[in-house]
Amino acid sequence: MIRKYRIGTPFETEAVVLSIKEETGEIPYLDRNETTGMLVCPLKKEDIVYGLGQNIRGINKRGFVYESNCSDDPLHTEGKRSLYGAHNFFVVDSDEKFGVFLDYPGKAVFDIGFTKTDLLTISTEDENYDLYLIDGASVTQIVKQFRELIGRSYVAPMWAFGYGQSRWSYNDEKEVREVVENFRNNKIGLDAVYLDIDYMERYKDFTVNRETFPDLAGLAKELKEKGVRLVPIIDAGVKIEEGYDVYEEGVAKDYFCKDEDGNNFTVGVWPGKVYLPDFLNKEAREWFGEKYSFLLEQGIEGFWNDMNEPALFYSEKNLDHVFARLDELRKKNLDIHSYFEMMDLVKGISNNEEDYRSFYHNVNGKKIRHDKIHNLYGYNMTRAAGEAFERLMPDKRILMFSRSSYIGMHRYSGIWTGDNQSWWSHLLLNLKMLPSLNMCGFLFIGADIGGFGDNTSQDLLLRWLSLGVFTPLMRNHSALGTRRQEPYCFDDTDAFRRLIGIRYALLPYIYSEYMKAVLRNEMMFLPLAFVYTEDKRVKEIEDQLLVGDSIMIAPVYTQNATGRYVYLPEEMKLIRMHSAGEWEEEILPAGDHYISVELDEIVFFIRKGKLLPLAKEADCVDHMESQLTYLDFADKKAEYELYRDDGFSKDYDKETNWQKIVVEK
Amino acid sequence: MIRKYRIGTPFETEAVVLSIKEETGEIPYLDRNETTGMLVCPLKKEDIVYGLGQNIRGINKRGFVYESNCSDDPLHTEGKRSLYGAHNFFVVDSDEKFGVFLDYPGKAVFDIGFTKTDLLTISTEDENYDLYLIDGASVTQIVKQFRELIGRSYVAPMWAFGYGQSRWSYNDEKEVREVVENFRNNKIGLDAVYLDIDYMERYKDFTVNRETFPDLAGLAKELKEKGVRLVPIIDAGVKIEEGYDVYEEGVAKDYFCKDEDGNNFTVGVWPGKVYLPDFLNKEAREWFGEKYSFLLEQGIEGFWNDMNEPALFYSEKNLDHVFARLDELRKKNLDIHSYFEMMDLVKGISNNEEDYRSFYHNVNGKKIRHDKIHNLYGYNMTRAAGEAFERLMPDKRILMFSRSSYIGMHRYSGIWTGDNQSWWSHLLLNLKMLPSLNMCGFLFIGADIGGFGDNTSQDLLLRWLSLGVFTPLMRNHSALGTRRQEPYCFDDTDAFRRLIGIRYALLPYIYSEYMKAVLRNEMMFLPLAFVYTEDKRVKEIEDQLLVGDSIMIAPVYTQNATGRYVYLPEEMKLIRMHSAGEWEEEILPAGDHYISVELDEIVFFIRKGKLLPLAKEADCVDHMESQLTYLDFADKKAEYELYRDDGFSKDYDKETNWQKIVVEK
């Protein structure tokens, strides 16, 4: 059951799609402290808290403080409280189980047994929010209700489930062609090459640098014939430049965010000074969305929306202040106080909280200060595009994923989990985030495989791919200045070829399970505890997941390890895949196992009575054959519901997309 | 066998104490590339590389690049190549086993199978070094030879093995007294309170702020009567301030580092502008060392030497350059290029490599540029103190540990592993660093328990203490602005009381094993693979250690976990300690186990035929009773060599310090 409580006068976030009657009585499960305004809930020692979407730390969120405050911060260390998204839904798994969705677009703080080990508290900047309380007999049942509340998740085209190669940046069409050729020559699967910021002319949205990409449409066409799509990036800010149509139109139509005095608010990002489109303004949203047609018309079928927290390198106003203060500081004998003031001052130029309180949106004629709705900015940028695609290409799926997000955006796009690092701990973090993102409606998801910042190593990339073969978005991306991390840049190209080949073999399964999760409001990635509810041991397993209905994964995430412990909650069949067409099978009893896993193989486990379809290897999704084989763990019988469609149109609900596979022995 | 090769004309680091004849033939194991000057060694797939002392990543160092380049960097993430120490000794565990010690005080780079998975390379800034190659039948035998080569490790007084409480900072004597009272009132063991930089007058070494600490000698005496010592910090830089004796003497005697033109080189640290004592100059070293008597005479018996990489907030010269460039940049439309230039410029003010190339030492009349001997600076600061203590108090042990170090410094002091963070990953990193530090001679070691930076949580601190009870230095330390982390600041004070109580019970064992490692050139913390050499499974175990001869530890280092996997290479007896006087025992067979470990208990494993002495709980080392009980895993017989001495004098080699304990059943 879902109950809704309205506190104060909330901003309409459009996160939910169901209309729920407001309750007036006492809020169950949570106490609202009249003095502090905090929502408080006692926690018993064994209680587990799941959720909060994109965040650091564990699957069980206990023992830390999380903030919903969309942040452009590439250093996802254990001490960070916010990443790029704001996903205010969690479930408390206690004697009674209940879900909480705080529909509030400002900064919210969730202290989950950190300050006091036995207390969960929620604080908001002001008391204007809708609160949804959901009960149910199980965590999955609560999640399902929540997912119905927030509406069906975005569906990506099938080609977007192929392997994607990215880099900040492939600088010209020659380099893009070289990448594609390297993949094809090495027989490594490839479906997409991503274009980072440098494809644009001076980092201006909806432009192409004609020197480096003289014929983007031609390039897109040429590559598509090889089964490869180009996926360009779009940033939130619009460069201030006379003669630049997007800038001039935005100014003329008054579609940019304003400062207190009603002037367009100037901030700095990649191109230098920009204005921020007012994505909270419906007309501005329509206008910006239409701009994507510039690229759609050149044959582009996918986009990634970036810098939409919004990331601010600086604001013009604060920069002046900082330089003035630096002028004073430079005269001093810089000591413990003044030196750190100086360093903090400069560090604080970017993504400055004061800046977020200094500009305004026009929402149906009402002036709303940005910080009040900060967490909706990325959502509405992406929604602008998503709604435009519906108008411009109603029958075709367009790939889109965003960096910043709020619940509701899941209806328009996927997300990638932002600027991670080439760290082993971020491989594990990638795994841990998958279920909580699913809980919040984000199904087309993936991390930058191999790590964005810092230098990767062959073993890290191989291990990360071994998780990445299971995530809907499987993209290898890395930053300017770091070691090249295309798979053919390492010693053992063959290992990469085989692992990526396995992705294509698994694709019918990945796609089916993804579509089931979309169409049935279910999760594709589940903690073991969500399914094996009676098994106490699984409650703290945070490095194994169920992927869909048939399999369990347990990737290796430790450098120099050639194996790991795996707990089997029931008898399962281990599959050791050496390549798309070669594998070994072994039935293992329930219990603890130490499983060897070489760098160049993928190990997973089929649940009893389940099976999984397997395709033949292909160099891209377009070239995949429809014929399937089946891997099963049928004692007597194994069943599977296979979902297949054309992969690009939107007729998801057709009966004929479903096929039941039964193996009997 | 140890072989020595001299390349070029090395600087005399005084790392080694044995005189080894130089070989002239070909260097074994390593190829010296004539073009690049690199030392190269092929690695087979199964080879393991151990060592490199204080560093990030695993016990097996393969798969990353490490730099010896003492660095003041508090963010010990996976991508960092240098921490505070430079410990150029490693062992390759291949079909043939060999150790390598690169005695070179400049920056050295060890690429251990990162760039090419099957290659280890060593690069140096110039080719002037001594290279020691050590072979032996086992890793421990190689380590023992190396430790003989570098001389006996420093011995700390026994009180320093008690629990220490630190904070940046306890600001006045009232606060110090409150801390001590809180410990005593809560019956939590305590042997030392650490004074961070604020006890000084304006951050000047060898001064005391008389407003906040009007009578340091009186306070030291008062606390010592309660069994508690005060341990003040000493920084490397000397404040430029007219009338400050240390500054004026140093200038008069010409004991500071010089710029190119022979003027004293000005850098900024805590007090603002300082000069750097030239610790490479023997006379300056003697002079600075004598200064410690200012505190020794006030009853102080221990010190920690900090900021001695040396940490530079800025140099006067570079700061001028940065401000000039900022003046140019502020006129620009700050974009992707100029914005990042500005941020990098300001970030690069501290610990700037160019600054390290801009000042000079006077070594026996020779002008030596700092970067050539950078890694010796902290070593020689601490040696200055250590040599002074020998002169000033020849019969008494003084506690000392340093942040920066080079091999050789281990003869004068211990180290703490610097400014870690309140991260679970740093608890595991703490464990992984212990054996490699032991290999390099550092035996009095410990990390900031609970984490220095960021905010700790009760569970993290409890789990960290569960490792810390085994480390010679057991100190809880935290940074300004972070959550208080004294044990009585959390919900479950009783759990802290019991865990710290267990430390005192274990102390006779910890101390005995430490002294054995000192006196016999052995390791106190060993990877399982060093002992169970025939067991293939232990080769990749990086979260369990042998501590001394009798026990194995396997701490929990994952949040919200109530247990963990443990591999027993042989039958062992599990000890589950609830407090100093309460425990359960259980014999477990060899193999894999999932062991439950509550937050408020300490679990370890006694090896077969071994025993361990256990003392009664005490509130400090001075109050410990001499009576011992024994925990054993005697099938038929268990033996132990117990080392005991008075804990403060230096007659370590007395026969009567040893006692043999035998239990027969």
Interface residues (C-beta under 8 A of the other chain):
Chain A: I48 R57 G58 N60 R62 G63 F64 V65 L75 T77 E78 G79 F114 K116 T117 D118 I197 Y203 G268 W270 P271 G272 K273 F313 Y314 L319 F323 L326 R330 K332 N333 L334 D335 I336 S338 Y339 M342 M343 V346 K347 I349 S350 Q421 S422 W423 W424 S425 G453 D454 N455 S457 Q458 D459 L460 F490 D491 D492 R537 E540 E542 T558 Q559 N560 A561 T562 G563 Y565 Y567 D592 Y594
Chain B: I48 R57 G58 N60 R62 G63 F64 L75 T77 E78 G79 F114 K116 T117 D118 I197 Y203 G268 W270 P271 G272 K273 F313 Y314 L319 F323 L326 R330 K332 N333 L334 D335 I336 S338 Y339 M342 M343 V346 K347 I349 S350 Q421 S422 W423 W424 S425 G453 D454 N455 S457 Q458 D459 L460 F490 D491 D492 R537 E540 E542 T558 Q559 N560 A561 T562 G563 Y565 Y567 D592 Y594
